[in-house]
Amino acid sequence: MNLYVSNISPETNEIDLREVFSEFGEVVGVKIVKDIETGMPRGFGFVEMADKFSAFDAIDNLDCTFLKGQIIAVKEAKPRANDRGGNDRGGYDRGNDRNNDSPGRRRITRPRRF
């Protein structure tokens, strides 16, 4: 089962995450996402655990805990929108399929006064 870990400190590396999560079960893989241009960590990553029971145990015990000075958030990773049969615009639905005046923008309505 794949877990999404956010608010990761820049000092945290993949070895640190593997060590922390391995206390709850077998860790299959760890990936901290880095910026393409700078190579700096973007503050989130993924931990893949061998079975879902270990993963849920890790979520229950590690969500909202301190890791290297940051309070991390641990959740079940969800597939990207384009992997779930969503749109083909990079995974984020901007609402362009609605009847808007211009693509990519929502019509702003003002509240009525009575």
Secondary structure, 3 states (H helix, E strand, C coil): CEEEEECCCCCCCHHHHHHHHHHHCCEEEEEEEECCCCCCEEEEEEEEECCHHHHHHHHHHHCCEEECCEEEEEEECCCCHHHHCCCCCCCCCCCCCCCCCCCCCCCCCCCCCC
